[in-house]
């Protein structure tokens, strides 16, 4: 059994993926805008991820914009049969790098075609509608019109499966009444646990939950409890935070991002880290003690 296989597997639509995947957001330039300083290094990270068994890559054409999808294509196309590339739509970038809602039928349709072109795919395996009713956190409001657009693109054969992102439980239920939802992607980590109840509902129904900012995003998690557990287990605080997520629920799929091959290897080594029950109990107390959570000012 390879290292990454120790993390287990879970269904993502009609595909089975390793629970440790990779998020491509950090391959773009600073602020997820423009190209990285070293394009070859970015491609090397992608190739290393796949070589080590990653078969779930998360991306979006508004990263860069277009940069991460083009890097994925350059590094990995033609894609291996077991690789599942998940993208998201619902935002665009301003010339100053700002994040702008893009949820009209025309914008959503254009975004699907942009993803297809830049990834060089005939059909997108999974597309997440990222609600931008709130840019940095979920905000209540109907997403029926947007999900209906995606459902129509699915009927046309451009999208195989549909997910939702940056959404409330009510919006998840609304989307599920329109079309089967295969994954939910929200901010969640050991310190930021708003979605605890939602995760349990999704696990019961066999739907994947994909936490973004699993390590706190651009402001990494900081907690003395996390550091103490890591020291006792001989791991890093970030490995412990990822291992806690793997233990939290069987339907959680991880997509930690990095632009470093060394950091990628460290993240994937999380699969070998066993958390004893006393460590789990200690880590469960981080949210209650006010440990730092997801940052503001950026978007996944």
Number of C-alpha atoms within 10 A of each C-alpha: 5 10 13 21 18 17 24 14 17 18 17 26 20 10 12 15 22 20 28 28 26 26 24 27 26 24 32 25 20 13 16 24 23 17 19 19 12 12 14 11 15 24 21 15 23 27 16 15 20 18 10 15 19 24 21 26 23 24 26 30 27 26 27 25 20 21 25 31 30 19 23 23 19 15 17 16 12 11 16 10 7 13 18 21 22 20 25 26 29 25 24 21 18 11 8 7 16 15 18 14 18 20 24 13 16 10 16 22 18 14 22 23 18 18 25 19 16 18 27 18 17 13 18 23 20 23 28 25 26 28 30 23 19 14 19 18 17 19 15 13 13 14 20 14 14 18 26 15 17 25 21 14 16 19 11 11 12 21 20 17 23 27 29 26 28 25 24 21 16 13 21 20 11 15 24 17 11 13 17 14 23 23 27 26 22 23 26 23 26 25 25 21 16 14 17 12 10 16 25 17 13 20 15 11 11 17 23 25 28 23 22 24 26 26 25 22 21 14 13 16 23 17 17 11 18 22 16 16 22 20 13 10 15 12 16 18 23 22 22 28 23 24 23 21 20 21 14 17 16 20 26 25 29 26 24 26 23 20 22 16 17 11 14 19 15 15 24 24 18 24 21 15 18 13 18 10 9 10 19 16 11 13 22 17 14 21 17 11 11 11 17 18 24 22 16 12 10 14 21 23
